Amino acid sequence: MNFIENESEQKLRGGYYTPEDLATYITKWVANSSPKSILEPSCGDGVFIKAIHNIGYGKKSHFYGFELLDSEANKAKERADELKVKSTIKCIDFLDHAIQVMSSGKTEYDAVVGNPPFIRYQYLPKESQEKSEIIFKSEHLKFTKHTNAWVPFVIAAIKVLKPGGRLGMILPAEIIHVMHAQSLRTYLGEQCSKLPELCSNRTKLFLS
């Protein structure tokens, strides 16, 4: 059994960043739908902002990023300014924003990109655990305390995505088989028209 006091800071915050070439690949696929607004639920230091710049899409859409850490949010803001990518970066929990949008009954974004945090449920602060449960219950999905932070992030991201929008995210291959992701698998089948594209040990989730 693992204990929280034995885990690294990186693991506790789920901070596993995306290689630029992979971010660019995902962003190019998303941009094929000509989105006017692109959401990243956990933007870190802004590698997807760089990806938007790489494909020449910085002035064709508005990037909306959410990030919990001030230091990383500031890096993302600086990167957007430097690369002249139109953006709004907020240093708040994306789940708070998603719950508010979901309660309004509206959708917000044309596309979603990202690499959500990978944090075990028992390592999440109590407030984050409660928000995760709210996300599940809002969609009438079975909730389990064995879930991981990336699962409610994906559910919430789909919920704030406009009809016909695209979602490109990097998720663990366990989405295919673990019990705690069963609700998400069912939800994806109900809400989306395309199945994930898979690679050997990591899943690139491309949905529309």
N, C-alpha and C positions, 0 to 999 in steps of 0.2 A: 504494500500500500504506500502511495506517495503522500507526503504531508506538505502543506503550503510553505512551512518554514524551510524546507529543503529545496524548493524550486527557485530557479533564476528569475531575476526581474523581467527579462525578456519573455519568459514563458508565462509569467503571471499577467502580463499585459497583452499577450498574444501578438507581440510585435515582430512578425516575420515578413520582411519587406520583399517586394516583387522585383525581379530583374527587369531592367528597362526594355530589353528586346521582347519579353513576354507581355509587358504592359502595352507596348506599341502594337503588337500583334492583336491583342484583345480590342484595343481602342480602334484600330483600323476596321475590324469587323463591325463593331458597334456603329462607327461613323458611316458605314454603308447605308444606314437607314436615314441619314441626314437629320440627326437630332438637333433641336434647338437648345436643349438643356440636358446636361450630363451630370449625374449624381455619383459621388463616391462616398459611401457611408463611413469609411475609416481611412482618411487620405494620407496619414503619416506625413512624410516630408515632401510629398507631391510628385511621385514618380509617374502617376497617370497624367499629371499636368504636363510633364516633359513629353509623355507619349502623344498627347493631343498636339503639342507643338511639332513633334517629329512628323506627323502625318499632315501638317499644314492646316489644322482645323481650329486653331486658337481663336480666330476671329469669326468663326461660323457658328459657334455655340457658346453657351454660358456654363461654366463648370461650377458645381456646388459641392464643396467638400466639408466633411465633418470630422473632427479630430479631438480627442480628449486631452492630449498633452499640449500645453501652451507652446513649448519649445518646438514641437513638430509642426503645429499649426502655423507658427511664425515662419518656419522654413518653407512651408507650402505657399504661403502668401508671398514671400520673397521670390520664390521660383516663378509663380504666376506673373508677378510684376516684371521680372527680368525677361521672361519669354513672351510677354504681352498676350497672355491668355486671359480672356475675360473670365472673372471668377468671383465667387463669394465663399470665403472659408470661415467656418464657425467653430469655435472651440467649445463644443458641447457634445453630449452623448446623442448619437444618431437615433437611438431608440426613443428618446424623449420627443424628438422631432417627428419620428414616424408615428408614434402613438397619437400625437396631436393631429397629424394629417389624416390618419385613419379614422379618428373620431369625427372629423369634419365630413367624411364621405367623399372626399375629393382625391384626385391623383395629381401628381406634381411634375414628374420628370419623363422625358422622352427616352432616356437611356440610363443604364446603371453600369458602372465598371467597378473593379476593386478586388481586394484580397482581405476579407473580413477577419477579425481577430479570432484566434483559436485558443480559447480558454475554457477549461473544464468548469462545469457548473459550480462545483464545490469551492472553486477558487474565486468566483465572482463575488463582489460585495453584495450584501443583502438587497440593496436597492436595485442592482442590476438583475439579480435573480427574480425579483418581483416584476420588473419590466419585461423580462423574457416570458414569464408566465402570462402577462397581459397580452403580449403579441400572439401567443398560441391560442389563448381563449377567444380573442377577438375574431379569429378565423375558425373557431370551433374545432381545433386540432388537439389531439391527445398530447398532454404535456407530461414529461418525465424529468426528474431531477438528475438523470444521467446525460442530459443534453449538453451540448457545447455552445459557446457564444456565437459561433458562426451560423448556427441553425436559425435562431430568431432574426439575425441580421438578414439572411436571405429571404425569409418570409416577409419581413418588413419592407425590404427593398422591392420585392415583387408587388406588394400592396400599394406602394407609392408610385409605381411605374404606370404610365398612361397606356391605355389599350393600344396594342400594336407596337409597343416599345420593345427595345432590346436590352437584355441583361447579359453581361459578360463578366464572370467572376471566377476566381481561382479557389477551389474547394478541395478538401481532402478526399481521397478515393473512398474513404469509409462511407461517403454518402450513398454508395451503391448497396451496402450490406448491413450497416449497424442498425440496431433496433431503435435507438433514440432518433434516427433520421427517418423513420418510417412515415411519420406524419408529413414531413417535408416532401418525401418522394410522392406521396399521394397528392399533396397540394400542387406540386409541379405538374403532375399528370392532368390535373383538373384545370389549371390556370394557363398553361403554356402549350404552344403548338409544335415545339421542337424539343428533341431529347438532347442531353448533354453530349458533347464531344469529349472522348476520354483519351488520356495518355497513361503510361505505365503505372505511375505511383501518385499522380496528382491529377485532379479533375479540372478541366477548363469547362465551366458551365456556360454554354451559349444558348440563350433562350429568347424566343420572341413569340 
